[in-house]
């Protein structure tokens, strides 16, 4: 798969594609972030297609 876009002088980033699992026709992708070496939250993005985009559903989770 390939996405179009404007890129800077640094060039391109290539990543291997591993299709996410499918549950009831949806493809969830979990992202996480860390602040000062501690887990801070996760976000679950879900799409009808195997690749998420800016129209995909998103549910953030905050750790307290």
mmCIF file of the N, C-alpha and C atoms, coordinates in Angstrom:
data_MODEL
# 
_entry.id   MODEL 
# 
loop_
_atom_site.group_PDB 
_atom_site.id 
_atom_site.type_symbol 
_atom_site.label_atom_id 
_atom_site.label_alt_id 
_atom_site.label_comp_id 
_atom_site.label_asym_id 
_atom_site.label_entity_id 
_atom_site.label_seq_id 
_atom_site.pdbx_PDB_ins_code 
_atom_site.Cartn_x 
_atom_site.Cartn_y 
_atom_site.Cartn_z 
_atom_site.occupancy 
_atom_site.B_iso_or_equiv 
_atom_site.pdbx_formal_charge 
_atom_site.auth_seq_id 
_atom_site.auth_comp_id 
_atom_site.auth_asym_id 
_atom_site.auth_atom_id 
_atom_site.pdbx_PDB_model_num 
ATOM 1   N N  . UNK A 1 1  ? 0.846   -1.168 0.000  1.00 0.00 ? 1  UNK A N  1 
ATOM 2   C CA . UNK A 1 1  ? 0.000   0.000  0.000  1.00 0.00 ? 1  UNK A CA 1 
ATOM 3   C C  . UNK A 1 1  ? 0.890   1.229  0.000  1.00 0.00 ? 1  UNK A C  1 
ATOM 4   N N  . UNK A 1 2  ? 0.333   2.315  -0.472 1.00 0.00 ? 2  UNK A N  1 
ATOM 5   C CA . UNK A 1 2  ? 1.099   3.543  -0.573 1.00 0.00 ? 2  UNK A CA 1 
ATOM 6   C C  . UNK A 1 2  ? 0.179   4.727  -0.328 1.00 0.00 ? 2  UNK A C  1 
ATOM 7   N N  . UNK A 1 3  ? 0.660   5.726  0.391  1.00 0.00 ? 3  UNK A N  1 
ATOM 8   C CA . UNK A 1 3  ? -0.117  6.944  0.591  1.00 0.00 ? 3  UNK A CA 1 
ATOM 9   C C  . UNK A 1 3  ? 0.628   8.103  -0.038 1.00 0.00 ? 3  UNK A C  1 
ATOM 10  N N  . UNK A 1 4  ? -0.115  8.994  -0.610 1.00 0.00 ? 4  UNK A N  1 
ATOM 11  C CA . UNK A 1 4  ? 0.469   10.188 -1.224 1.00 0.00 ? 4  UNK A CA 1 
ATOM 12  C C  . UNK A 1 4  ? 0.650   11.260 -0.161 1.00 0.00 ? 4  UNK A C  1 
ATOM 13  N N  . UNK A 1 5  ? 1.502   12.217 -0.419 1.00 0.00 ? 5  UNK A N  1 
ATOM 14  C CA . UNK A 1 5  ? 1.694   13.317 0.512  1.00 0.00 ? 5  UNK A CA 1 
ATOM 15  C C  . UNK A 1 5  ? 2.936   14.107 0.169  1.00 0.00 ? 5  UNK A C  1 
ATOM 16  N N  . UNK A 1 6  ? 3.057   15.248 0.833  1.00 0.00 ? 6  UNK A N  1 
ATOM 17  C CA . UNK A 1 6  ? 4.239   16.079 0.652  1.00 0.00 ? 6  UNK A CA 1 
ATOM 18  C C  . UNK A 1 6  ? 5.272   15.648 1.685  1.00 0.00 ? 6  UNK A C  1 
ATOM 19  N N  . UNK A 1 7  ? 6.487   15.461 1.253  1.00 0.00 ? 7  UNK A N  1 
ATOM 20  C CA . UNK A 1 7  ? 7.553   15.041 2.141  1.00 0.00 ? 7  UNK A CA 1 
ATOM 21  C C  . UNK A 1 7  ? 8.686   16.052 2.093  1.00 0.00 ? 7  UNK A C  1 
ATOM 22  N N  . UNK A 1 8  ? 9.415   16.167 3.199  1.00 0.00 ? 8  UNK A N  1 
ATOM 23  C CA . UNK A 1 8  ? 10.512  17.113 3.282  1.00 0.00 ? 8  UNK A CA 1 
ATOM 24  C C  . UNK A 1 8  ? 11.780  16.569 2.651  1.00 0.00 ? 8  UNK A C  1 
ATOM 25  N N  . UNK A 1 9  ? 12.858  17.274 2.870  1.00 0.00 ? 9  UNK A N  1 
ATOM 26  C CA . UNK A 1 9  ? 14.148  16.903 2.290  1.00 0.00 ? 9  UNK A CA 1 
ATOM 27  C C  . UNK A 1 9  ? 14.665  15.564 2.810  1.00 0.00 ? 9  UNK A C  1 
ATOM 28  N N  . UNK A 1 10 ? 14.157  15.153 3.981  1.00 0.00 ? 10 UNK A N  1 
ATOM 29  C CA . UNK A 1 10 ? 14.670  13.906 4.571  1.00 0.00 ? 10 UNK A CA 1 
ATOM 30  C C  . UNK A 1 10 ? 14.280  12.677 3.772  1.00 0.00 ? 10 UNK A C  1 
ATOM 31  N N  . UNK A 1 11 ? 13.296  12.795 2.890  1.00 0.00 ? 11 UNK A N  1 
ATOM 32  C CA . UNK A 1 11 ? 12.947  11.662 2.039  1.00 0.00 ? 11 UNK A CA 1 
ATOM 33  C C  . UNK A 1 11 ? 11.751  10.895 2.538  1.00 0.00 ? 11 UNK A C  1 
ATOM 34  N N  . UNK A 1 12 ? 11.810  9.594  2.405  1.00 0.00 ? 12 UNK A N  1 
ATOM 35  C CA . UNK A 1 12 ? 10.669  8.738  2.687  1.00 0.00 ? 12 UNK A CA 1 
ATOM 36  C C  . UNK A 1 12 ? 10.953  7.803  3.849  1.00 0.00 ? 12 UNK A C  1 
ATOM 37  N N  . UNK A 1 13 ? 9.879   7.289  4.422  1.00 0.00 ? 13 UNK A N  1 
ATOM 38  C CA . UNK A 1 13 ? 9.955   6.255  5.454  1.00 0.00 ? 13 UNK A CA 1 
ATOM 39  C C  . UNK A 1 13 ? 9.255   5.034  4.891  1.00 0.00 ? 13 UNK A C  1 
ATOM 40  N N  . UNK A 1 14 ? 9.900   3.890  4.949  1.00 0.00 ? 14 UNK A N  1 
ATOM 41  C CA . UNK A 1 14 ? 9.311   2.647  4.473  1.00 0.00 ? 14 UNK A CA 1 
ATOM 42  C C  . UNK A 1 14 ? 9.002   1.763  5.666  1.00 0.00 ? 14 UNK A C  1 
ATOM 43  N N  . UNK A 1 15 ? 7.806   1.210  5.687  1.00 0.00 ? 15 UNK A N  1 
ATOM 44  C CA . UNK A 1 15 ? 7.402   0.320  6.765  1.00 0.00 ? 15 UNK A CA 1 
ATOM 45  C C  . UNK A 1 15 ? 6.804   -0.943 6.158  1.00 0.00 ? 15 UNK A C  1 
ATOM 46  N N  . UNK A 1 16 ? 7.024   -2.040 6.832  1.00 0.00 ? 16 UNK A N  1 
ATOM 47  C CA . UNK A 1 16 ? 6.382   -3.290 6.413  1.00 0.00 ? 16 UNK A CA 1 
ATOM 48  C C  . UNK A 1 16 ? 4.922   -3.242 6.827  1.00 0.00 ? 16 UNK A C  1 
ATOM 49  N N  . UNK A 1 17 ? 4.050   -3.792 6.012  1.00 0.00 ? 17 UNK A N  1 
ATOM 50  C CA . UNK A 1 17 ? 2.623   -3.800 6.310  1.00 0.00 ? 17 UNK A CA 1 
ATOM 51  C C  . UNK A 1 17 ? 2.227   -5.143 6.901  1.00 0.00 ? 17 UNK A C  1 
ATOM 52  N N  . UNK A 1 18 ? 1.614   -5.103 8.059  1.00 0.00 ? 18 UNK A N  1 
ATOM 53  C CA . UNK A 1 18 ? 1.067   -6.283 8.698  1.00 0.00 ? 18 UNK A CA 1 
ATOM 54  C C  . UNK A 1 18 ? -0.406  -5.989 8.934  1.00 0.00 ? 18 UNK A C  1 
ATOM 55  N N  . UNK A 1 19 ? -1.312  -6.668 8.232  1.00 0.00 ? 19 UNK A N  1 
ATOM 56  C CA . UNK A 1 19 ? -2.729  -6.333 8.373  1.00 0.00 ? 19 UNK A CA 1 
ATOM 57  C C  . UNK A 1 19 ? -3.222  -6.550 9.797  1.00 0.00 ? 19 UNK A C  1 
ATOM 58  N N  . UNK A 1 20 ? -4.009  -5.612 10.315 1.00 0.00 ? 20 UNK A N  1 
ATOM 59  C CA . UNK A 1 20 ? -4.550  -5.779 11.661 1.00 0.00 ? 20 UNK A CA 1 
ATOM 60  C C  . UNK A 1 20 ? -5.651  -6.833 11.679 1.00 0.00 ? 20 UNK A C  1 
ATOM 61  N N  . UNK A 1 21 ? -5.989  -7.326 12.856 1.00 0.00 ? 21 UNK A N  1 
ATOM 62  C CA . UNK A 1 21 ? -7.074  -8.298 12.940 1.00 0.00 ? 21 UNK A CA 1 
ATOM 63  C C  . UNK A 1 21 ? -8.409  -7.644 12.571 1.00 0.00 ? 21 UNK A C  1 
ATOM 64  N N  . UNK A 1 22 ? -9.389  -8.455 12.282 1.00 0.00 ? 22 UNK A N  1 
ATOM 65  C CA . UNK A 1 22 ? -10.710 -7.934 11.930 1.00 0.00 ? 22 UNK A CA 1 
ATOM 66  C C  . UNK A 1 22 ? -11.730 -8.487 12.911 1.00 0.00 ? 22 UNK A C  1 
ATOM 67  N N  . UNK A 1 23 ? -12.549 -7.589 13.479 1.00 0.00 ? 23 UNK A N  1 
ATOM 68  C CA . UNK A 1 23 ? -13.608 -7.956 14.405 1.00 0.00 ? 23 UNK A CA 1 
ATOM 69  C C  . UNK A 1 23 ? -14.909 -7.323 13.932 1.00 0.00 ? 23 UNK A C  1 
ATOM 70  N N  . UNK A 1 24 ? -15.862 -8.130 13.579 1.00 0.00 ? 24 UNK A N  1 
ATOM 71  C CA . UNK A 1 24 ? -17.153 -7.645 13.077 1.00 0.00 ? 24 UNK A CA 1 
ATOM 72  C C  . UNK A 1 24 ? -16.992 -6.650 11.933 1.00 0.00 ? 24 UNK A C  1 
ATOM 73  N N  . UNK A 1 25 ? -16.036 -6.917 11.048 1.00 0.00 ? 25 UNK A N  1 
ATOM 74  C CA . UNK A 1 25 ? -15.830 -6.060 9.885  1.00 0.00 ? 25 UNK A CA 1 
ATOM 75  C C  . UNK A 1 25 ? -15.011 -4.813 10.152 1.00 0.00 ? 25 UNK A C  1 
ATOM 76  N N  . UNK A 1 26 ? -14.508 -4.633 11.366 1.00 0.00 ? 26 UNK A N  1 
ATOM 77  C CA . UNK A 1 26 ? -13.707 -3.458 11.732 1.00 0.00 ? 26 UNK A CA 1 
ATOM 78  C C  . UNK A 1 26 ? -12.277 -3.883 12.012 1.00 0.00 ? 26 UNK A C  1 
ATOM 79  N N  . UNK A 1 27 ? -11.338 -2.994 11.731 1.00 0.00 ? 27 UNK A N  1 
ATOM 80  C CA . UNK A 1 27 ? -9.903  -3.239 11.949 1.00 0.00 ? 27 UNK A CA 1 
ATOM 81  C C  . UNK A 1 27 ? -9.407  -2.272 13.026 1.00 0.00 ? 27 UNK A C  1 
ATOM 82  N N  . UNK A 1 28 ? -9.205  -2.739 14.265 1.00 0.00 ? 28 UNK A N  1 
ATOM 83  C CA . UNK A 1 28 ? -8.709  -1.861 15.319 1.00 0.00 ? 28 UNK A CA 1 
ATOM 84  C C  . UNK A 1 28 ? -7.178  -1.774 15.317 1.00 0.00 ? 28 UNK A C  1 
ATOM 85  N N  . UNK A 1 29 ? -6.676  -0.606 15.641 1.00 0.00 ? 29 UNK A N  1 
ATOM 86  C CA . UNK A 1 29 ? -5.242  -0.379 15.793 1.00 0.00 ? 29 UNK A CA 1 
ATOM 87  C C  . UNK A 1 29 ? -5.036  0.354  17.118 1.00 0.00 ? 29 UNK A C  1 
ATOM 88  N N  . UNK A 1 30 ? -4.172  -0.167 17.982 1.00 0.00 ? 30 UNK A N  1 
ATOM 89  C CA . UNK A 1 30 ? -3.913  0.444  19.279 1.00 0.00 ? 30 UNK A CA 1 
ATOM 90  C C  . UNK A 1 30 ? -2.621  1.242  19.207 1.00 0.00 ? 30 UNK A C  1 
ATOM 91  N N  . UNK A 1 31 ? -2.684  2.489  19.614 1.00 0.00 ? 31 UNK A N  1 
ATOM 92  C CA . UNK A 1 31 ? -1.496  3.343  19.712 1.00 0.00 ? 31 UNK A CA 1 
ATOM 93  C C  . UNK A 1 31 ? -1.286  3.704  21.171 1.00 0.00 ? 31 UNK A C  1 
ATOM 94  N N  . UNK A 1 32 ? -0.050  3.908  21.576 1.00 0.00 ? 32 UNK A N  1 
ATOM 95  C CA . UNK A 1 32 ? 0.216   4.261  22.970 1.00 0.00 ? 32 UNK A CA 1 
ATOM 96  C C  . UNK A 1 32 ? 1.220   5.404  23.038 1.00 0.00 ? 32 UNK A C  1 
ATOM 97  N N  . UNK A 1 33 ? 1.227   6.105  24.154 1.00 0.00 ? 33 UNK A N  1 
ATOM 98  C CA . UNK A 1 33 ? 2.227   7.150  24.338 1.00 0.00 ? 33 UNK A CA 1 
ATOM 99  C C  . UNK A 1 33 ? 2.741   7.134  25.760 1.00 0.00 ? 33 UNK A C  1 
ATOM 100 N N  . UNK A 1 34 ? 3.962   7.619  25.895 1.00 0.00 ? 34 UNK A N  1 
ATOM 101 C CA . UNK A 1 34 ? 4.682   7.626  27.162 1.00 0.00 ? 34 UNK A CA 1 
ATOM 102 C C  . UNK A 1 34 ? 5.124   9.059  27.443 1.00 0.00 ? 34 UNK A C  1 
ATOM 103 N N  . UNK A 1 35 ? 4.971   9.488  28.700 1.00 0.00 ? 35 UNK A N  1 
ATOM 104 C CA . UNK A 1 35 ? 5.430   10.811 29.120 1.00 0.00 ? 35 UNK A CA 1 
ATOM 105 C C  . UNK A 1 35 ? 6.422   10.610 30.259 1.00 0.00 ? 35 UNK A C  1 
ATOM 106 N N  . UNK A 1 36 ? 7.625   11.103 30.093 1.00 0.00 ? 36 UNK A N  1 
ATOM 107 C CA . UNK A 1 36 ? 8.696   10.985 31.096 1.00 0.00 ? 36 UNK A CA 1 
ATOM 108 C C  . UNK A 1 36 ? 8.827   9.551  31.613 1.00 0.00 ? 36 UNK A C  1 
ATOM 109 N N  . UNK A 1 37 ? 9.006   8.622  30.700 1.00 0.00 ? 37 UNK A N  1 
ATOM 110 C CA . UNK A 1 37 ? 9.247   7.214  31.015 1.00 0.00 ? 37 UNK A CA 1 
ATOM 111 C C  . UNK A 1 37 ? 8.079   6.496  31.684 1.00 0.00 ? 37 UNK A C  1 
ATOM 112 N N  . UNK A 1 38 ? 6.871   7.059  31.645 1.00 0.00 ? 38 UNK A N  1 
ATOM 113 C CA . UNK A 1 38 ? 5.715   6.395  32.230 1.00 0.00 ? 38 UNK A CA 1 
ATOM 114 C C  . UNK A 1 38 ? 4.591   6.296  31.214 1.00 0.00 ? 38 UNK A C  1 
ATOM 115 N N  . UNK A 1 39 ? 3.875   5.165  31.267 1.00 0.00 ? 39 UNK A N  1 
ATOM 116 C CA . UNK A 1 39 ? 2.726   5.009  30.387 1.00 0.00 ? 39 UNK A CA 1 
ATOM 117 C C  . UNK A 1 39 ? 1.716   6.108  30.689 1.00 0.00 ? 39 UNK A C  1 
ATOM 118 N N  . UNK A 1 40 ? 1.225   6.781  29.647 1.00 0.00 ? 40 UNK A N  1 
ATOM 119 C CA . UNK A 1 40 ? 0.319   7.910  29.843 1.00 0.00 ? 40 UNK A CA 1 
ATOM 120 C C  . UNK A 1 40 ? -1.059  7.658  29.248 1.00 0.00 ? 40 UNK A C  1 
ATOM 121 N N  . UNK A 1 41 ? -1.148  6.841  28.242 1.00 0.00 ? 41 UNK A N  1 
ATOM 122 C CA . UNK A 1 41 ? -2.447  6.582  27.654 1.00 0.00 ? 41 UNK A CA 1 
ATOM 123 C C  . UNK A 1 41 ? -2.346  5.718  26.416 1.00 0.00 ? 41 UNK A C  1 
ATOM 124 N N  . UNK A 1 42 ? -3.516  5.312  25.943 1.00 0.00 ? 42 UNK A N  1 
ATOM 125 C CA . UNK A 1 42 ? -3.596  4.586  24.690 1.00 0.00 ? 42 UNK A CA 1 
ATOM 126 C C  . UNK A 1 42 ? -4.757  5.146  23.891 1.00 0.00 ? 42 UNK A C  1 
ATOM 127 N N  . UNK A 1 43 ? -4.726  4.923  22.620 1.00 0.00 ? 43 UNK A N  1 
ATOM 128 C CA . UNK A 1 43 ? -5.832  5.293  21.766 1.00 0.00 ? 43 UNK A CA 1 
ATOM 129 C C  . UNK A 1 43 ? -6.141  4.120  20.855 1.00 0.00 ? 43 UNK A C  1 
ATOM 130 N N  . UNK A 1 44 ? -7.418  3.873  20.646 1.00 0.00 ? 44 UNK A N  1 
ATOM 131 C CA . UNK A 1 44 ? -7.832  2.809  19.747 1.00 0.00 ? 44 UNK A CA 1 
ATOM 132 C C  . UNK A 1 44 ? -8.505  3.450  18.547 1.00 0.00 ? 44 UNK A C  1 
ATOM 133 N N  . UNK A 1 45 ? -7.918  3.234  17.374 1.00 0.00 ? 45 UNK A N  1 
ATOM 134 C CA . UNK A 1 45 ? -8.458  3.754  16.129 1.00 0.00 ? 45 UNK A CA 1 
ATOM 135 C C  . UNK A 1 45 ? -9.006  2.562  15.360 1.00 0.00 ? 45 UNK A C  1 
ATOM 136 N N  . UNK A 1 46 ? -10.217 2.729  14.793 1.00 0.00 ? 46 UNK A N  1 
ATOM 137 C CA . UNK A 1 46 ? -10.881 1.614  14.135 1.00 0.00 ? 46 UNK A CA 1 
ATOM 138 C C  . UNK A 1 46 ? -11.429 2.056  12.783 1.00 0.00 ? 46 UNK A C  1 
ATOM 139 N N  . UNK A 1 47 ? -11.296 1.180  11.801 1.00 0.00 ? 47 UNK A N  1 
ATOM 140 C CA . UNK A 1 47 ? -11.689 1.512  10.442 1.00 0.00 ? 47 UNK A CA 1 
ATOM 141 C C  . UNK A 1 47 ? -12.317 0.306  9.748  1.00 0.00 ? 47 UNK A C  1 
ATOM 142 N N  . UNK A 1 48 ? -13.117 0.574  8.712  1.00 0.00 ? 48 UNK A N  1 
ATOM 143 C CA . UNK A 1 48 ? -13.639 -0.509 7.870  1.00 0.00 ? 48 UNK A CA 1 
ATOM 144 C C  . UNK A 1 48 ? -12.530 -1.093 7.001  1.00 0.00 ? 48 UNK A C  1 
ATOM 145 N N  . UNK A 1 49 ? -11.517 -0.298 6.714  1.00 0.00 ? 49 UNK A N  1 
ATOM 146 C CA . UNK A 1 49 ? -10.389 -0.708 5.875  1.00 0.00 ? 49 UNK A CA 1 
ATOM 147 C C  . UNK A 1 49 ? -9.209  -1.105 6.761  1.00 0.00 ? 49 UNK A C  1 
ATOM 148 N N  . UNK A 1 50 ? -8.274  -1.891 6.247  1.00 0.00 ? 50 UNK A N  1 
ATOM 149 C CA . UNK A 1 50 ? -7.115  -2.296 7.052  1.00 0.00 ? 50 UNK A CA 1 
ATOM 150 C C  . UNK A 1 50 ? -6.168  -1.145 7.404  1.00 0.00 ? 50 UNK A C  1 
ATOM 151 N N  . UNK A 1 51 ? -6.236  -0.039 6.690  1.00 0.00 ? 51 UNK A N  1 
ATOM 152 C CA . UNK A 1 51 ? -5.395  1.114  6.975  1.00 0.00 ? 51 UNK A CA 1 
ATOM 153 C C  . UNK A 1 51 ? -6.290  2.241  7.492  1.00 0.00 ? 51 UNK A C  1 
ATOM 154 N N  . UNK A 1 52 ? -5.986  2.752  8.695  1.00 0.00 ? 52 UNK A N  1 
ATOM 155 C CA . UNK A 1 52 ? -6.787  3.831  9.261  1.00 0.00 ? 52 UNK A CA 1 
ATOM 156 C C  . UNK A 1 52 ? -6.443  5.153  8.604  1.00 0.00 ? 52 UNK A C  1 
ATOM 157 N N  . UNK A 1 53 ? -7.372  6.102  8.697  1.00 0.00 ? 53 UNK A N  1 
ATOM 158 C CA . UNK A 1 53 ? -7.144  7.438  8.154  1.00 0.00 ? 53 UNK A CA 1 
ATOM 159 C C  . UNK A 1 53 ? -7.797  8.467  9.071  1.00 0.00 ? 53 UNK A C  1 
ATOM 160 N N  . UNK A 1 54 ? -7.890  9.706  8.619  1.00 0.00 ? 54 UNK A N  1 
ATOM 161 C CA . UNK A 1 54 ? -8.410  10.763 9.484  1.00 0.00 ? 54 UNK A CA 1 
ATOM 162 C C  . UNK A 1 54 ? -9.928  10.670 9.688  1.00 0.00 ? 54 UNK A C  1 
ATOM 163 N N  . UNK A 1 55 ? -10.595 9.755  9.023  1.00 0.00 ? 55 UNK A N  1 
ATOM 164 C CA . UNK A 1 55 ? -12.033 9.560  9.221  1.00 0.00 ? 55 UNK A CA 1 
ATOM 165 C C  . UNK A 1 55 ? -12.338 8.334  10.080 1.00 0.00 ? 55 UNK A C  1 
ATOM 166 N N  . UNK A 1 56 ? -11.318 7.656  10.543 1.00 0.00 ? 56 UNK A N  1 
ATOM 167 C CA . UNK A 1 56 ? -11.495 6.467  11.376 1.00 0.00 ? 56 UNK A CA 1 
ATOM 168 C C  . UNK A 1 56 ? -12.002 6.864  12.759 1.00 0.00 ? 56 UNK A C  1 
ATOM 169 N N  . UNK A 1 57 ? -12.757 5.954  13.373 1.00 0.00 ? 57 UNK A N  1 
ATOM 170 C CA . UNK A 1 57 ? -13.219 6.182  14.748 1.00 0.00 ? 57 UNK A CA 1 
ATOM 171 C C  . UNK A 1 57 ? -12.013 6.164  15.681 1.00 0.00 ? 57 UNK A C  1 
ATOM 172 N N  . UNK A 1 58 ? -12.068 6.980  16.745 1.00 0.00 ? 58 UNK A N  1 
ATOM 173 C CA . UNK A 1 58 ? -10.951 7.060  17.685 1.00 0.00 ? 58 UNK A CA 1 
ATOM 174 C C  . UNK A 1 58 ? -11.493 7.134  19.099 1.00 0.00 ? 58 UNK A C  1 
ATOM 175 N N  . UNK A 1 59 ? -10.944 6.301  19.993 1.00 0.00 ? 59 UNK A N  1 
ATOM 176 C CA . UNK A 1 59 ? -11.335 6.317  21.396 1.00 0.00 ? 59 UNK A CA 1 
ATOM 177 C C  . UNK A 1 59 ? -10.073 6.448  22.233 1.00 0.00 ? 59 UNK A C  1 
ATOM 178 N N  . UNK A 1 60 ? -9.856  7.610  22.887 1.00 0.00 ? 60 UNK A N  1 
ATOM 179 C CA . UNK A 1 60 ? -8.669  7.777  23.732 1.00 0.00 ? 60 UNK A CA 1 
ATOM 180 C C  . UNK A 1 60 ? -8.912  7.188  25.129 1.00 0.00 ? 60 UNK A C  1 
ATOM 181 N N  . UNK A 1 61 ? -7.836  6.750  25.778 1.00 0.00 ? 61 UNK A N  1 
ATOM 182 C CA . UNK A 1 61 ? -7.874  6.235  27.145 1.00 0.00 ? 61 UNK A CA 1 
ATOM 183 C C  . UNK A 1 61 ? -6.752  6.905  27.920 1.00 0.00 ? 61 UNK A C  1 
ATOM 184 N N  . UNK A 1 62 ? -7.069  7.481  29.052 1.00 0.00 ? 62 UNK A N  1 
ATOM 185 C CA . UNK A 1 62 ? -6.092  8.162  29.897 1.00 0.00 ? 62 UNK A CA 1 
ATOM 186 C C  . UNK A 1 62 ? -5.809  7.310  31.125 1.00 0.00 ? 62 UNK A C  1 
ATOM 187 N N  . UNK A 1 63 ? -4.523  7.153  31.464 1.00 0.00 ? 63 UNK A N  1 
ATOM 188 C CA . UNK A 1 63 ? -4.153  6.417  32.678 1.00 0.00 ? 63 UNK A CA 1 
ATOM 189 C C  . UNK A 1 63 ? -3.970  7.416  33.812 1.00 0.00 ? 63 UNK A C  1 
ATOM 190 N N  . UNK A 1 64 ? -4.601  7.150  34.951 1.00 0.00 ? 64 UNK A N  1 
ATOM 191 C CA . UNK A 1 64 ? -4.439  8.024  36.130 1.00 0.00 ? 64 UNK A CA 1 
ATOM 192 C C  . UNK A 1 64 ? -3.934  7.213  37.288 1.00 0.00 ? 64 UNK A C  1 
# 
